[in-house]
Amino acid sequence: MRKKFSYRMPFSISNIGKRQFRMGVFAGLIATIALAFGFSYTRETLRVVITSMGDLLIDEPFVERFYEYFFACLSILLGFLIAIWIWLLDTNQNRCNRRRKRYFKTIGYFIFWMTIWGVFRMGTNVFIYFSSGHGFFHDSLKVGNHGPLLYYLIVLFLFLFNFSLLNSVYKSRNFLLVYIPLLLIGTPLLAKAIHIDKSTVHSIHYADNKRNFDFIKLTLDEAEQDHKITYNRLTERLLHQKYHDGLVPLIDEVIESFNSKKEVSLDTIILAKIIVHNRYRHLRGSDFFKHYQTRWWSPHPYAVRYQLYNYGASSKKKEELFKLFSQFITVANECNVYVKNEELLYYRTEPYRAFWISENQYQFITEIREELLSEEKFEEYHYLLPELKELKLYSRPH
């Protein structure tokens, strides 16, 4: 009976070549370590950049562990792919074998770079800043955006591809006896090695936003102690952000509650106090410059006044409404006030600060403050209203 001829040789060091085998092992090891640290530190660098430009990006602990194990496993598989690619380099063999090796090397080369591109795009998002149609998303590094199944499939595909690639040229079933144990042992060890301590970034971000964070903590603690009011974890986390998309619906809901001219609950008044104090950017992009003179970043002071005169029977609610209005006065004292004088704009404070209000908004705050101070029925709460600094004009810097 005629035997079927096979081009595949047994997988062995002698068939590959000692020098070539050692080069493959060394290159694969170096590539594994470099890729693992490269993935991990690239992602952390982007997290630091995003944090410095906006909100602190914090992943849940299980997400951090997921990425560490994913990057470690992926790096080991890509390291194996590089080792196999070197083992398939041309040697002094027959022409047919050389063609087969070149063909499979080309496929391996293509898969390697496609995997690198795909993982950087999804896992570390290096290319998100160069892709059209993408905004600046602070949740872009989250596992949930793409689903963990996709990451598992990438690892499974590379695992099978490496074995099939080597098995296409060599009879390499015994290779699995080394391949699988190395992957199982190396992944947790490498994941532990690429772990990054994030406490430094967190402490820097907290120091930059200490005033707002301390005010949030103080206000929520007072709400719990004095009024037995607690907020869910999502609301607390949103209040610690400045640019999160979830802030807009939250602020809109608070503003609508005041605009409805119905009685506003105590927990909404406390939220409004934080919104006024922290001066969240409710208006985005060009809308800010179109509407900053007419639209407020928070409930209108007249809506607060309406609540005081119509639904301020409760002493607790009256006190919280006065504390809320006091935050408007703080804003007027600390922020810039734009005043249009002929064709020139003037600033209220020096040096220039990032947040500003219009002259009309400043006048609203002044008028309501004077009205509340003139009311005898509010006399016991007058101490809650701070002094309003005199408006001084400075020429606009050029």
C-alpha positions, 0 to 999 in steps of 0.5 A: 500500500502506498504511503502518503508523503508528508512535508512535515517533520517532527518538532525537535531542536535538531530539525529547527536548528540549535542556534535558531531555536535559542534565538526564538526562545530568547526573542519570544521571552524578551517580546513577552516582557516588553509587550506586557509592560508596554500594554500595562504602562500605556493604559496607565499613561492614558489614564493619567492623561485623561485624569489630568485633563478631566475626571479621575478614571477609576476602574473597579478592582476586578476590572484592574485584575482582568486587564492585568491577566489579559495583558499577561496572557496575551503577551505570552501568546504573542511571545510564542508567536514571535518565537514560532516566526523565528523558528520558521525562518528559511534554512537549507531545506528543499524548495517546497518546505521553504515556500510553506514556511514563507507562507505561514510566516506571512500569516503569522506576521499579519495576525501579530500586527492585527492583534496588536492594533486591535488590542491597543484600539480596544484595551488601551485606546492609543488610536482613539485620539486619531480616529474620526468620529470619536469624542473624548470619552472618559469611560473609553477604557472600560471592559464593559464597553466591548464586553469581556467575551471579545477579550476571551475570544482574542486569547483563545484565537491566538492560542489555537493559531499558534499551535496550528501554525507550528503544526502546519510545518512540524508534527508538534502535538507534543508541543502542547505539553510545554505550551499549556503549562507555560501559559498557565504558570506564566500568566499569573506571575506576569500579571503580578509583575505588571501590576501598577500602584495607582495611589499616587495618581489618586492622591494628586487628583484629590489634592487638585480637587480637595476643596470640592471633594471636601465640600461634598463629603461635609454636605453629605455627612451633614445630610445624613446626620441632621436630616437622615438623608442618604444618597446612592453610590452612583449619585455620590460618584457623579458628584465627584466628576466634572465632565461625566455625561451622567452629570447633565441629566442629574443637574437637569433634574434638579433644575426642573424641580426648582422651575416647576414651582412645586415644593422641592424636597430637602434632598434636592435642595442639598444636591443643588447646594453642591451643584452651585458650589462645585460649578459643574459645566452644565453647558457644553462647547459652543452652547456655553458661549451662546447662553452663559449670560442667560442660562445658569449652571444651577437652579436660578436664584429666583427659584430659590427665593420662590421656595423660601417665600412659598414653601419655607414653613419648615425651619430645616428647609428654610435653613438649607435654602439660605445655605443654598443661596449663600453658595451663589454669593460665594460664586459671585465673590470668587468668580469672574463677572463679565461686564460689557462696556461699549465694545470692551469686556472687563473681568471682575477679578485678577488673576483670571479664573476659569469660571465666570458669570455675567453681569446680569447674573451678578445683579440677580444675586445682589438684588435677592440678597438685599431683599432677604436681608430686609425681611424681618421674618428671615432675621434668624437666618441672616447670619448664613448670608456672607458679605458680597464684595464690591464689583471692581473692573479690570481691563481684559488681558491681551 
